[in-house]
Amino acid sequence: MKNTQTTAATTSANPNLDITPLIMPISYSLATVIVLAGLGAFLRQLFNLGKD
């Protein structure tokens, strides 16, 4: 499955430029941003409930 993804990425874009090493850090950073945003919203809810 990974082989088809790498060939598709290299053929769709510039063949001299390999995009696959860039995909993993970007997906990890996106997941981190989503988790942090969820944590922030959860903590805000907790503090708002505590104030009431």
N, C-alpha and C positions, 0 to 999 in steps of 0.2 A: 504493500500500500504506500509506503514511504517513497519507493522508487518512482511510482507514477507521479507523485506530487512534485518530486524534484525535477523530473523531465518536463512536466507541464510548466513549471515555474521558469525553467531556463529557456524553453522554446517560446513561451508567450512573450517574455521580455527579451532584452538583449542577450543573445547566447553567451557572450563573453562575461556577462555579469551574473553571478550566482546569488539568487535572492534567499535561498533556503536558510543560510546562517542568520539572516536578519529576522526571519519569521518567528523563531523561538523567543528571543528576548522581547519582541514586541507583544507577543501573546502573553508572556509572563507579566510584563508591565501593565498590560490592560487588565489582567486578572487582579493584580495588586491594587490598581486604582479602584476597581469595582468593589473589592473587599474593604478597602479603606473608606470608601464612600458609604458603604453599608454600615460599617462600624461607627462612623461619625453620626449617621442618622440615628442609629440605635442608642448611642450615648446621649444625644440631644433629647431623645424621647425619655430616657431614664431621668435626666436632670429636670426636664419639664414636669414629669410626674412627681419628682421629689419636691419641687417648689410648691405645688398645689397641696 
